[in-house]
Amino acid sequence: MKILHVVPSLSPLLGGPTNVALQLNKSLLDLGVDTQILTTDDNRGSHLEVPINEKVLYKGVPTTFLPCTWQAKEFIYSSELSKWRHRLSSFDLIHTHYLFSYLPGWCAWAARRQNVPYIMRPLGQLTPWALTQSSTKKKLYSSLIERRNLQKAAAIHCTSQEETKNVKDFGIRAPSISLPLGVIVPERIHNAKQILHHIYQIPIETPVVLFLSRIHPKKQPEVLVKALKELVNDGCYHVIFAGTGDPSYVVALRSLVKQLVLEKNVTFTGFVSGYDKNLLLQGSDVFALPSHSENFGIAVAEALISKLPVVITPGIQISTEIQAAAAGIIVEARASEFAYSIQQIIEQPDLSRQLSENGFRLANTRYSWRAIAKDLCAVYEDIHLNRNRYSGVNNKRDRVLLADTP
């Protein structure tokens, strides 16, 4: 089989979504699948330094980058995409990632025109919270394009049972498959705690709470800042915010830190990856993410595989699996609840140890990339063998959708 994965961007600044797309394709390649990525050179306001309009090996994955002509958040437009209209027929299956975005939406539509079956991965865009963001635009886009794309997909790739429910609640009748995302067991860093405290100049006896994600209103980092204010009243704690975000929002968050007189208790690292990221995951004491909504929460899974206890919200859709495995603490996004849960983990070493062990066990068994890739291959093979049943139906209504201009 020849598979094409369509992703709006592979910018490293996107963190989880980029890592997932690359790692999923690497795992499929390891299993002998002929797979490649179609994306743009978007780099969150700039451009990646990559060859354009030619297939190259990018971080171990065959990838074609189209020039990003225009961008509004994740709606990344490329005028070169129209040249792929008839090239899609050379693939046995298209796997798109993200909704309400030009590249995946256009390719789903064009795949139907070429009678090529396709799978769509929503990336949490159908959660109730996500649908309230830019709701008017999403309703219009859904009525014109995305709902039909979803209804005629060979399958909808969900990463949790909760996301499967979101798809059904949106009225989509296409079959759903529930396959989680994966993580890799990181190489252990000897004396990670000591190294982290030395690099960030934090007293060794001070517990470190890690927020590793985009700094975005959806993630509600201000809840963690307010929780920190409650914690420092009872002892010394330090929060590390690792990630980037809209500059104005980051400034507002920093202002809140200053207003609460917490400058000495907070560190902003900016974007981290590789060794620096693993050091934070292995050297911190608690991972905290008070997010409104996450379709999976890859950073949470990375914390679990790093044996870092987690405190998260029910809006993170793998929270039910974590709760069932006693692998973390699930609370509402309120400062008092986060403060109490973090304090419990710090003050009860046995609880911290149990959460660490359960979390590692869950991540190592449930979130194995190789196992996930094998399951996905079985889905691909079924769709390929029943291609006529799964191919989108070409009709006159499809002809008027998704012109070659934004």
C-alpha positions as CSV (number, residue, x, y, z in Angstrom):
1,M,0.0,0.0,0.0
2,K,1.0,3.6,-0.6
3,I,-0.2,6.0,2.1
4,L,-0.1,9.8,2.2
5,H,-0.4,11.6,5.5
6,V,-1.6,15.2,5.2
7,V,-0.6,17.6,8.0
8,P,-1.0,21.4,7.9
9,S,2.4,22.0,9.5
10,L,5.4,20.2,10.9
11,S,6.7,23.3,12.7
12,P,8.7,22.1,15.8
13,L,7.0,25.0,17.7
14,L,3.8,23.0,17.6
15,G,5.3,20.3,19.8
16,G,3.0,17.3,20.2
17,P,1.2,17.3,16.9
18,T,4.4,17.5,14.9
19,N,6.1,14.8,17.0
20,V,3.1,12.6,16.6
21,A,2.9,12.9,12.8
22,L,6.7,12.2,12.4
23,Q,6.8,9.3,14.9
24,L,3.6,7.6,13.5
25,N,5.1,7.6,10.1
26,K,8.5,6.4,11.3
27,S,6.7,3.5,13.0
28,L,4.8,2.7,9.9
29,L,8.0,2.8,7.8
30,D,9.6,0.4,10.3
31,L,6.8,-2.0,9.5
32,G,7.4,-1.8,5.8
33,V,4.6,0.6,4.9
34,D,5.2,2.9,2.0
35,T,4.2,6.1,3.7
36,Q,5.0,9.8,3.3
37,I,3.8,13.2,4.5
38,L,2.4,16.2,2.6
39,T,2.6,19.5,4.5
40,T,3.7,23.1,4.3
41,D,6.9,25.0,5.3
42,D,4.9,26.9,8.0
43,N,6.9,27.7,11.1
44,R,4.4,29.8,13.1
45,G,4.9,33.1,11.4
46,S,8.1,32.2,9.5
47,H,9.1,29.4,7.2
48,L,11.1,26.2,7.8
49,E,14.4,26.0,5.9
50,V,13.5,23.0,3.8
51,P,13.4,22.3,0.0
52,I,10.0,23.2,-1.5
53,N,7.9,21.1,-3.9
54,E,10.1,18.1,-3.8
55,K,10.1,14.9,-1.7
56,V,12.9,14.9,0.8
57,L,13.8,12.9,3.9
58,Y,12.8,15.0,6.8
59,K,13.7,13.6,10.3
60,G,13.7,10.2,8.8
61,V,10.3,10.5,7.0
62,P,9.8,11.1,3.2
63,T,8.1,14.5,3.2
64,T,7.0,17.1,0.6
65,F,6.8,20.7,1.8
66,L,4.5,23.1,-0.1
67,P,5.1,26.9,0.4
68,C,2.8,28.5,3.0
69,T,1.2,31.3,1.0
70,W,-1.2,32.6,3.7
71,Q,-2.0,31.6,7.3
72,A,-4.7,32.3,9.8
73,K,-4.0,30.1,12.9
74,E,-4.1,26.4,11.6
75,F,-5.9,27.4,8.3
76,I,-2.6,27.3,6.3
77,Y,-3.1,28.0,2.6
78,S,-0.7,27.0,-0.1
79,S,-1.4,28.0,-3.7
80,E,0.7,25.0,-4.8
81,L,-1.7,22.4,-3.4
82,S,-3.9,22.5,-6.6
83,K,-1.1,20.7,-8.4
84,W,-1.7,17.7,-6.3
85,R,-5.3,17.2,-7.6
86,H,-4.5,14.3,-9.8
87,R,-1.4,13.1,-7.9
88,L,-3.6,11.8,-5.1
89,S,-4.8,9.0,-7.3
90,S,-1.4,7.4,-7.1
91,F,-2.0,6.7,-3.4
92,D,-4.0,3.8,-2.0
93,L,-5.2,5.8,1.0
94,I,-5.0,9.4,2.4
95,H,-4.7,10.0,6.1
96,T,-5.5,13.6,7.1
97,H,-4.7,15.2,10.4
98,Y,-6.6,18.2,11.8
99,L,-10.0,19.8,10.9
100,F,-11.0,23.3,9.8
101,S,-7.7,23.6,8.0
102,Y,-7.1,24.0,4.2
103,L,-4.6,21.2,3.4
104,P,-6.5,18.3,5.1
105,G,-9.9,19.6,4.0
106,W,-8.8,20.1,0.4
107,C,-7.2,16.7,0.2
108,A,-10.2,14.9,1.6
109,W,-12.4,16.6,-1.0
110,A,-9.9,15.9,-3.8
111,A,-9.6,12.2,-2.7
112,R,-13.3,11.8,-3.2
113,R,-13.0,13.3,-6.7
114,Q,-10.3,10.7,-7.4
115,N,-12.2,7.9,-5.7
116,V,-9.4,7.4,-3.2
117,P,-10.5,6.3,0.4
118,Y,-9.3,8.6,3.2
119,I,-9.1,8.6,7.0
120,M,-9.5,11.8,9.0
121,R,-8.0,12.5,12.5
122,P,-9.9,15.4,14.2
123,L,-7.2,16.3,16.8
124,G,-9.8,17.3,19.3
125,Q,-11.5,19.8,17.1
126,L,-14.9,18.3,17.8
127,T,-14.8,18.7,21.6
128,P,-17.6,20.9,22.9
129,W,-15.0,23.5,24.0
130,A,-13.2,23.5,20.7
131,L,-16.4,24.0,18.8
132,T,-17.2,27.2,20.8
133,Q,-14.0,28.8,19.5
134,S,-14.6,30.8,16.4
135,S,-17.9,29.1,16.3
136,T,-19.5,31.1,13.5
137,K,-16.7,30.3,11.1
138,K,-16.6,26.7,12.1
139,K,-20.4,26.3,11.6
140,L,-20.1,27.8,8.1
141,Y,-17.0,25.8,7.2
142,S,-18.7,22.6,8.5
143,S,-21.9,23.2,6.5
144,L,-19.9,23.8,3.3
145,I,-17.0,21.4,3.6
146,E,-16.0,19.6,6.8
147,R,-19.2,17.8,7.7
148,R,-19.4,16.2,4.2
149,N,-15.7,15.3,4.4
150,L,-16.2,13.5,7.7
151,Q,-19.4,11.8,6.6
152,K,-17.7,10.3,3.5
153,A,-14.5,9.3,5.2
154,A,-13.5,5.6,5.2
155,A,-12.9,6.0,9.0
156,I,-12.5,8.7,11.6
157,H,-9.2,8.2,13.6
158,C,-10.0,9.0,17.2
159,T,-7.4,8.8,20.0
160,S,-9.7,8.1,22.9
161,Q,-13.2,6.8,23.6
162,E,-14.2,10.3,24.6
163,E,-13.2,11.7,21.2
164,T,-15.2,8.9,19.5
165,K,-18.2,10.2,21.5
166,N,-17.5,13.7,20.3
167,V,-17.6,12.5,16.7
168,K,-20.9,10.8,17.1
169,D,-22.4,13.8,19.0
170,F,-21.4,15.9,15.9
171,G,-23.7,13.7,13.9
172,I,-21.0,11.8,12.0
173,R,-22.1,8.4,10.8
174,A,-18.7,7.3,9.3
175,P,-17.1,4.5,11.2
176,S,-14.7,5.5,14.0
177,I,-11.5,3.7,15.0
178,S,-10.0,4.4,18.5
179,L,-6.3,4.2,18.5
180,P,-4.2,6.2,21.0
181,L,-1.0,8.1,20.3
182,G,2.3,6.8,21.3
183,V,5.4,7.7,23.3
184,I,8.9,6.3,23.4
185,V,10.7,5.3,26.7
186,P,13.3,8.1,27.0
187,E,16.9,7.5,27.8
188,R,17.4,7.9,31.5
189,I,19.3,11.0,32.7
190,H,21.5,10.2,35.7
191,N,21.0,12.7,38.5
192,A,18.3,14.6,36.5
193,K,16.8,16.2,39.6
194,Q,20.2,17.7,40.6
195,I,21.0,18.8,37.1
196,L,17.6,20.5,36.7
197,H,17.9,22.4,40.0
198,H,21.5,23.5,39.1
199,I,20.6,24.7,35.6
200,Y,17.5,26.7,36.7
201,Q,19.1,27.8,40.0
202,I,16.3,26.3,42.2
203,P,17.2,25.2,45.7
204,I,17.5,21.4,45.8
205,E,14.9,21.1,48.5
206,T,12.2,23.0,46.5
207,P,9.6,20.9,44.8
208,V,9.3,21.6,41.0
209,V,6.0,21.5,39.2
210,L,6.2,21.2,35.4
211,F,3.8,22.7,32.8
212,L,4.9,21.4,29.5
213,S,2.6,22.6,26.7
214,R,1.7,25.5,24.5
215,I,1.1,28.6,26.6
216,H,-2.5,29.1,25.4
217,P,-5.8,30.1,27.0
218,K,-7.1,26.6,26.4
219,K,-4.4,25.2,28.6
220,Q,-5.4,27.6,31.5
221,P,-1.8,28.1,32.8
222,E,-3.2,31.0,35.0
223,V,-4.9,28.3,37.1
224,L,-1.5,26.9,37.9
225,V,-0.1,30.3,38.8
226,K,-3.0,30.9,41.3
227,A,-2.4,27.4,42.7
228,L,1.2,28.2,43.2
229,K,0.2,31.3,45.2
230,E,-1.7,29.0,47.6
231,L,1.2,26.6,47.7
232,V,3.8,29.1,48.6
233,N,1.8,30.1,51.6
234,D,2.5,26.7,53.1
235,G,6.0,26.2,51.8
236,C,8.4,26.8,48.9
237,Y,7.4,25.5,45.5
238,H,8.6,26.3,41.9
239,V,6.7,26.1,38.7
240,I,8.4,25.8,35.3
241,F,6.4,26.8,32.2
242,A,8.0,25.1,29.2
243,G,6.5,26.1,25.9
244,T,5.7,29.0,23.6
245,G,2.6,30.9,22.9
246,D,1.1,34.1,21.6
247,P,3.4,36.9,22.8
248,S,0.6,39.0,24.2
249,Y,-0.8,36.1,26.2
250,V,2.6,35.2,27.5
251,V,3.0,38.8,28.6
252,A,-0.3,38.7,30.4
253,L,0.7,35.5,32.2
254,R,4.0,37.0,33.3
255,S,2.1,40.0,34.5
256,L,-0.1,37.8,36.7
257,V,3.0,36.2,38.1
258,K,4.4,39.6,39.0
259,Q,1.0,40.7,40.4
260,L,1.0,37.8,42.8
261,V,4.7,38.4,43.7
262,L,5.8,35.0,42.4
263,E,8.7,36.0,40.2
264,K,11.2,34.0,42.3
265,N,8.9,30.9,42.1
266,V,8.4,30.8,38.4
267,T,10.6,30.0,35.4
268,F,9.6,30.5,31.7
269,T,11.9,28.4,29.5
270,G,10.4,28.9,26.1
271,F,10.2,26.0,23.7
272,V,12.2,22.9,24.7
273,S,13.0,19.7,23.0
274,G,15.4,16.8,23.1
275,Y,17.6,16.5,26.1
276,D,16.2,19.7,27.7
277,K,12.7,18.4,27.5
278,N,13.7,15.0,28.9
279,L,15.6,16.7,31.7
280,L,12.4,18.6,32.7
281,L,10.3,15.5,32.6
282,Q,12.7,13.4,34.6
283,G,13.9,16.1,37.0
284,S,10.6,17.6,38.1
285,D,8.4,16.4,40.9
286,V,4.9,16.8,39.4
287,F,3.4,17.4,36.0
288,A,0.4,19.7,36.0
289,L,-1.9,20.6,33.1
290,P,-5.2,22.4,33.9
291,S,-6.4,22.3,30.3
292,H,-10.0,22.9,29.2
293,S,-9.7,20.3,26.5
294,E,-7.2,17.9,24.9
295,N,-8.0,15.2,22.4
296,F,-5.3,13.1,23.8
297,G,-2.6,15.1,25.6
298,I,0.7,13.7,24.3
299,A,2.7,15.7,26.9
300,V,0.7,13.9,29.6
301,A,1.7,10.5,28.1
302,E,5.3,11.7,27.9
303,A,5.1,12.5,31.6
304,L,3.7,9.1,32.4
305,I,6.5,7.3,30.5
306,S,9.0,9.5,32.3
307,K,7.6,8.3,35.7
308,L,6.5,11.8,36.6
309,P,3.2,12.0,38.6
310,V,0.5,13.9,36.8
311,V,-2.3,16.2,38.0
312,I,-4.7,16.9,35.1
313,T,-8.3,17.8,34.3
314,P,-11.2,15.7,33.0
315,G,-11.0,17.7,29.8
316,I,-7.9,15.8,28.8
317,Q,-9.4,12.8,27.1
318,I,-7.1,10.1,28.3
319,S,-8.0,11.1,31.9
320,T,-10.5,8.3,32.2
321,E,-7.7,5.7,31.3
322,I,-5.4,7.4,33.7
323,Q,-8.0,7.3,36.5
324,A,-8.8,3.7,35.8
325,A,-5.1,2.8,36.1
326,A,-4.7,4.9,39.3
327,A,-1.9,6.6,37.3
328,G,-2.6,10.2,38.1
329,I,-4.9,12.7,39.9
330,I,-7.9,14.1,38.0
331,V,-9.4,17.3,39.3
332,E,-11.4,20.3,38.0
333,A,-9.4,23.3,36.8
334,R,-9.6,25.2,40.0
335,A,-6.5,26.6,41.8
336,S,-7.5,25.2,45.1
337,E,-7.9,21.6,43.7
338,F,-4.6,21.8,41.8
339,A,-2.8,23.2,44.9
340,Y,-4.2,20.5,47.2
341,S,-3.4,17.6,44.7
342,I,0.2,18.8,44.1
343,Q,0.8,19.2,47.8
344,Q,-0.5,15.6,48.4
345,I,2.0,14.2,45.9
346,I,4.9,16.2,47.4
347,E,4.1,15.4,51.0
348,Q,3.3,11.7,50.4
349,P,6.3,9.9,48.9
350,D,4.4,6.6,48.8
351,L,1.6,8.2,46.8
352,S,4.1,9.8,44.4
353,R,5.9,6.4,43.9
354,Q,2.7,4.5,43.3
355,L,1.5,7.1,40.7
356,S,4.9,7.0,39.0
357,E,4.9,3.2,38.7
358,N,1.3,3.0,37.6
359,G,1.8,5.8,35.1
360,F,4.8,4.1,33.5
361,R,3.1,0.8,33.3
362,L,0.1,2.4,31.5
363,A,2.2,4.3,29.1
364,N,4.6,1.5,28.3
365,T,1.8,-1.0,27.5
366,R,-1.0,1.2,26.1
367,Y,0.9,3.9,24.3
368,S,3.5,1.9,22.4
369,W,4.1,3.3,18.9
370,R,4.9,-0.1,17.4
371,A,1.7,-1.6,18.7
372,I,-0.3,1.4,17.5
373,A,1.3,1.3,14.1
374,K,0.4,-2.4,13.8
375,D,-3.2,-1.8,14.6
376,L,-3.3,1.1,12.1
377,C,-1.8,-1.2,9.4
378,A,-4.7,-3.6,10.0
379,V,-7.1,-0.7,9.4
380,Y,-5.3,0.3,6.3
381,E,-5.4,-3.2,4.9
382,D,-9.1,-3.6,5.6
383,I,-9.9,-0.3,3.8
384,H,-7.6,-1.3,0.9
385,L,-9.2,-4.7,0.4
386,N,-12.6,-3.0,0.5
387,R,-11.7,0.0,-1.5
388,N,-14.9,0.3,-3.5
389,R,-17.0,0.3,-0.4
390,Y,-14.8,2.9,1.3
391,S,-14.1,5.3,-1.6
392,G,-15.9,8.6,-1.4
393,V,-18.9,9.0,-3.7
394,N,-18.3,11.6,-6.4
395,N,-21.3,13.9,-6.9
396,K,-22.2,17.3,-8.3
397,R,-22.4,18.9,-4.9
398,D,-18.7,18.1,-4.3
399,R,-17.7,19.9,-7.5
400,V,-18.4,23.4,-6.0
401,L,-16.4,22.9,-2.8
402,L,-12.9,24.1,-2.0
403,A,-11.8,26.2,-4.9
404,D,-8.1,26.7,-5.4
405,T,-8.1,30.1,-3.6
406,P,-8.6,30.7,0.1
